[in-house]
């Protein structure tokens, strides 16, 4: 009888150990499966100035006194692009609205940001665009694009 009780106890311990091992393996495999290979590139696209002289009714949210609808029309002509720095292919793009905000979820890698269509500005005005952005998995990078329209 003692032998049978000892056997049952050992069997119960082995059953619990088996359950713990299976649970641990399942947990680890789930964690590995959820590893995100993507990252986020976000920022703000800004065109300025939009007029030569700021009117009295202009403020931070309404440059030149423009309404959001007017700003949507102006910014809506442009799109921000994420370009693979190696292949120079467009990976993602977003049409702009009055907020100028953009966010792209893309695979880890090295990217350049661009906008289209480009603005013709006087030769003394240079535009600087974020290039060589190295994005790691799970990382979020903020890069803004400020375009000088040349309006004076």
C-alpha positions in Angstrom: 0.0 0.0 0.0 2.8 2.4 0.9 4.4 1.6 -2.4 1.2 2.5 -4.3 0.9 5.8 -2.4 4.5 6.7 -3.2 4.0 5.8 -6.8 0.8 8.0 -7.1 2.7 11.0 -5.4 5.6 10.7 -7.9 3.1 10.4 -10.8 1.3 13.6 -9.6 4.7 15.5 -9.3 5.7 14.4 -12.8 2.3 15.5 -14.1 2.7 18.9 -12.6 6.3 19.2 -14.0 5.1 18.2 -17.4 2.3 20.9 -17.3 4.9 23.5 -16.2 7.3 22.6 -19.0 4.5 22.6 -21.6 3.3 26.0 -20.3 6.8 27.5 -20.4 7.5 26.2 -23.9 4.1 27.7 -25.1 4.9 31.0 -23.4 8.3 31.3 -25.0 7.1 30.4 -28.4 4.3 33.0 -28.2 6.8 35.6 -27.2 9.1 34.8 -30.1 6.1 34.8 -32.5 5.1 38.3 -31.4 8.5 39.9 -32.1 7.7 42.8 -34.3 10.1 43.3 -37.3 8.6 46.7 -38.1 9.3 50.1 -36.8 7.6 53.5 -37.1 8.7 56.6 -38.9 6.6 59.6 -38.0 6.8 63.4 -38.2 5.4 66.6 -39.5 5.5 68.1 -43.0 5.5 71.9 -42.9 5.3 74.4 -45.8 6.3 77.9 -45.0 5.8 80.7 -45.5 2.4 80.4 -47.2 2.0 84.1 -47.8 4.2 87.2 -47.9 2.8 89.1 -45.0 0.9 87.5 -42.2 -2.6 89.0 -41.8 -4.0 90.0 -38.4 -6.3 87.0 -38.2 -3.4 84.5 -38.6 -2.5 82.2 -35.8 -0.4 79.0 -35.2 -3.2 76.8 -36.5 -4.3 79.1 -39.3 -1.2 80.5 -41.0 -2.1 83.4 -43.3 -5.6 83.3 -41.9 -6.4 80.2 -43.9 -9.2 77.9 -42.8 -8.6 74.2 -42.3 -10.3 73.5 -45.6 -8.0 76.0 -47.4 -5.0 74.4 -45.7 -6.2 70.9 -46.7 -6.3 72.1 -50.3 -2.8 73.5 -50.1 -1.3 70.5 -48.2 -3.4 68.0 -50.1 -1.3 68.7 -53.2 1.7 67.0 -51.5 2.5 63.5 -50.3 5.3 62.3 -48.1 7.2 59.2 -49.2 9.4 56.6 -47.4 12.1 55.4 -49.8 14.3 52.4 -49.3 17.8 53.8 -49.2 19.3 50.8 -50.9 16.8 50.1 -53.7 15.5 53.7 -54.0 12.0 52.3 -54.3 9.0 54.0 -52.6 8.0 51.8 -49.7 5.0 53.9 -48.4 3.5 57.3 -49.0 0.8 59.4 -47.5 -1.2 62.4 -48.9 -1.0 65.4 -46.6 -3.8 67.3 -44.9 -3.7 70.5 -42.9 -2.1 68.9 -39.9 1.0 67.8 -41.9 1.3 64.7 -39.6 2.5 61.5 -41.1 3.2 58.0 -39.6 4.5 55.0 -41.5 4.9 51.4 -40.1 7.7 49.8 -42.2 10.1 46.9 -41.9 13.4 47.6 -40.2 15.9 49.0 -42.6 17.5 52.3 -43.8 15.2 54.9 -45.4 15.1 58.3 -46.9 12.1 60.7 -46.6 10.9 62.7 -49.6 7.9 64.7 -50.7 6.2 65.1 -54.0 5.8 67.2 -56.0 8.9 69.2 -55.3 8.6 73.0 -55.1 10.6 75.2 -57.4 12.3 77.7 -55.2 15.0 80.3 -55.9 18.5 78.8 -56.1 19.6 80.5 -52.9 17.0 78.4 -50.9 18.1 74.8 -50.1 15.8 72.1 -48.9 17.1 69.5 -46.5 15.4 66.1 -46.3 16.0 63.4 -43.8 18.2 60.7 -45.3 19.9 57.6 -44.0 17.3 56.9 -41.3 18.2 53.5 -39.8 15.1 52.0 -38.2 15.3 49.0 -35.9 12.5 46.5 -35.1 10.1 48.0 -32.6 11.7 51.5 -32.8 9.8 54.7 -33.3 11.7 57.6 -35.0 10.4 61.2 -35.4 11.7 63.1 -38.4 10.1 66.4 -39.6 10.2 67.9 -43.0 10.2 71.7 -43.3 9.9 73.1 -46.8 10.7 76.7 -47.5 8.3 77.8 -50.3 10.4 80.9 -51.2 7.4 83.2 -50.8 8.4 86.6 -49.6 
